[in-house]
């Protein structure tokens, strides 16, 4: 019987990893993607809020969510929904884009979601919603967006806030 106990203790001891593991690390993994290496759809989400608009600030009472999907072929599809709460008649949204800049800084437009007459002149209602395929501008780089999504933001403009009503960094 003593041999069985010794064998069990040795078997259990052999299963225990004696190497210490550092679970408190500040190392951040940074994905390295290129449009050609993506084999699945990559999805980014953001909350659209007025307080994220830096210059000039927005006082819109509306808020929403945006989802940006990068397909394996580099096509970018989007869906955004806005709880249109500003004023009695709400806001009419006239433009929406992906810009490149960190939080708190305005940046250049890289992809268009909503531009006059393409796919619609404007959207409104409660909720205001739009989905479609983003149109790239000359500076657009899918590889850079995939490598640094938090360096991009979704921005929605309205007739009441022409410089930007709602904004959210991609995550």
PyMOL commands that set and color helices and strands:
alter all, ss='L'
color gray80, all
select helices_A, chain A and resi 2-15+35-37+50-52+142-147+149-151
alter helices_A, ss='H'
color red, helices_A
select strands_A, chain A and resi 42-49+63-70+76-83+93-100+108-114+128-133+135-136+152-158+166-169
alter strands_A, ss='S'
color yellow, strands_A
deselect
rebuild
show_as cartoon
